[in-house]
């Protein structure tokens, strides 16, 4: 059912199975997303966390960093299974990839049922990255969650495809809508010390008090230099990590964003399903170009817009 090439790819993804000291390669900077996913997993509200958001905002990196934390906390290496479904042909050819991989994992990796491990008080984690590439991912995930005690983290870059499968998973998933970088994350990437959040985590009742807003105004004035610097970086470069982490010039960054985000949306996400395949990709390009030029606040944003089309930006 699973050929030797795919088995080797899976073992390479999960190299901690063979070397307990091995860790995923991940940058030191961490998005708030890592903590958000961990909190959802630990809350026990649902056995699976679905993280959906645009490509290139750090979903896969966050999974790698979470895996590092779990391994460092003492979770047995064999109890962590990570799969990237991003156009791996050997996986896409399988009839029911998620269930097939679960069966292979039990037979050849842990050599027992996952529930046998869980009954001993241990946890088993499945990280299913870019799951929208699997046509019938939701029914398979539902069956796995209903018949085993695994904890799963699922990511998807196509909001349309992820939303399409959520209804059948009601009560079994907790969804995180991952956005691009926040201002404080941009500051952190740049090595700036961010001020503490002004709004406490214990509810929104305080928003009805005048004192809160007066204090917020004073807080903004006190941190004006940080605020203005970070907001200028956001205005100039946007909120995708690649624009702040890489040292390439803006035209190269814009081309990379265009190739890996905008065109992927046009060619894959917006042409989902039978109706979607009938959509004119060239027309979609022109629409997105016009939309970005209208919404863009500066020449750099328009620079990306100009690269979404075969024609120069008007």
C-alpha positions, 0 to 999 in steps of 0.5 A: 500500500505504501511504496519504499520511496514514500516510506523513506520520505516519511522516515526522513520527515520524522528523523527523531524516530531513528535518532532521539536527539534529532530535531526539525530544522527551524529558525529561532524566531517564534510566532505567537501561533506556536503558543496558541496551538499549544494552548488549544491542544492542552485545553482538551476542548477538542482532539484536533486543532485546525490552523488555516491561513495564507501560505508563507506566514509560518504555519509549517515552521510553527509546527516544527517548533511545537514538535521541538518543544514536545520532544524536549518535554519528554514525549517519546519520539515514536509518539510524534508523526509529522506528514507534509501533504504538499503535493507529494505524489506518492501520498496523493495517489493513495485511496485514503491517505490519512487512514493508510498512513495511520495503519502503516504507522501502527504496523511498522513504526510503533508496532502496536495500536495507538490506543494501546500507547494512550491507555498507558497514559502517554500521548500520541501526536499527528501533525498533518501539514497542508491537508487540503491537498487530500480530497476527502481529508475531513471524513478520514480525519473524523474517523481517526479522531473517533476511533483513536485518542490521538491529538492532531494538528492540521494546517491548510493554506486554502480557506475554501478547501478547509471550510468545505470539510469543517462541517463534518468535524463539528465538536472535534476540532478547534480552529485557529485563523492564522494571520500574517505578522502582528506589529509586535512580531515584526518588532521581535524579528527586528530585534526590538523589545516589545512593550507589554500588552496593554489589554489584559487576558481576563476579558473585555469588560474593561473596554467599557471603562473610560479609564482604560481608553485614557490609559491606552492613549497615555500608553501609546504616547509613552511607546510612540517611538516603538509604535511608529518604527514598527508601523513604518516597517509594516507599511513599507514591507507588509506582514509576511515573514519573508519580507522581514527575515530575508536580506534580499532586495524588495523586487526579489521578495515581491517576486517570491511572494507573487510566485508562492502566494498570489499565483498559488491562490489563483491557480489552485484555491480560486479554481477549486471544484468543478465550477472553479475549474471553469474560471478564467485564470487570466481574468482572476489575475487582472482582478487581483491586480486591480484590487491590490492597486486599489487597496495598496497604501504604497509603491511596494504593495503596488509592486506586488500587484504589478507582478500578478499579471502578465501586463505592467501595473497601470 
